[in-house]
Amino acid sequence: MIHANKRALWCAALVGAFGLGACGKTKLAITTADKLAPPNAEAVKLFVSGAEQLKAGTPKALARAREQLEQAVARAPNLWEAHYDLGLALRKLDQLDPARASFLRARELAPDAPEPILALAECDLTRGDTGSAAALLEGFLARDPGHREARLSLSALYRARGDLDRALKHAREVLIRDPSETRALVEVGRVYRAQKELDVAELVLEKARAIDEKNAAIYNELGLLALDRGDTQLAFTQFAQASQRDARFAPAHMNQGSVLLKAGDFEAAERAYKAALVADAQATDAQIGLAIALRGQGKHKEAKAHYERVLREEPNHLAALYDLAVLNADFLDLRQEALALFERYLTLAPTGDAQRPLAQRYLEDIRMASGSTPP
């Protein structure tokens, strides 16, 4: 699985400027909450500590951040930054509904602040409601046309929806104000690549690289461009360049892993996916890729553990359901476990999903061998 235009990257771009919490370097707007009673010292202390835990980002730290930020908002209900940071912690814990509620409260308290609106849009996109996400961003830009983060986010959103003309329009609006904004150049390059105008995409991305040759995202995009041209070796080199420039840029590690899987180098793919998980412990696709690499080396129990970890966090993850079912059926002789997984996969998978015919065949074979009948 290649990583460039996926939802996770859009989300990272959307909240990237605010991902360290409201006590980061972002300049905060004057808000309605500023006119209300100031928070007490204990609430502020809890808020600051929670924001630091949020910044650490480990599962244990995120749980602690949630606890401290919940205490902060209980003591100071009008502290919008604490509601916002609580939403970030909940979002990182994949608790979308509570996260959205926290962002909504932050927005009510600080209607002029961009952070809650951007975070709400990200939540809506993750929930599959691209219309609501676009409406939030368009509404915000109507009030603040020059807001760079919102416009870049909207460009990425429209590109993900396949509305390439609108995506290009918003990225170009950013470049009108700042021709050296490499994120906008990368977005333009992505649009042209989606339109199969590969030479134009390369020109735009090379311009971005000339401006910021240390930017890992640019090399990752050049690698994807090389893949589109069928040049796997150049693609791998570009992904390696991205990883060298930023070891915590998870998409480059995952793209390296994908290329290595196709080449059958499962040991190297394992290293690449493990590096991706060091960079982003929440990267579900890296867990799936690592499981495939482990299965390719005969490490079936280890692979099973990674699939099960994905399903604990995302019970309806189709690739994990299908792959674990195959692993159980073909390599671990766990036919009844496989049967339940195939049944669940077929219940959830859309009609046109590529794996449906094979899953149905597995299901019939297992039932026939065990003498069981469909429920």
WOBEL-V338564 format. One record per run of one state. SS is the DSSP state (@ for helix, = for strand, . for the rest). FROM is the first residue (numbers start at 1). LEN is the number of residues. Records with the same first field share a line. If there is no record, write none. Layout:
# WOBEL-V338564
SS = FROM-LEN / FROM-LEN
This chain:
# WOBEL-V338564
. = 1-6 / 19-13 / 36-5 / 57-2 / 76-4 / 93-3 / 110-4 / 127-3 / 144-4 / 162-2 / 178-4 / 195-3 / 212-4 / 229-3 / 246-4 / 264-2 / 280-4 / 297-3 / 314-4 / 331-4 / 349-7 / 371-5
@ = 7-12 / 32-4 / 41-16 / 59-17 / 80-13 / 96-14 / 114-13 / 130-14 / 148-14 / 164-14 / 182-13 / 198-14 / 216-13 / 232-14 / 250-14 / 266-14 / 284-13 / 300-14 / 318-13 / 335-14 / 356-15
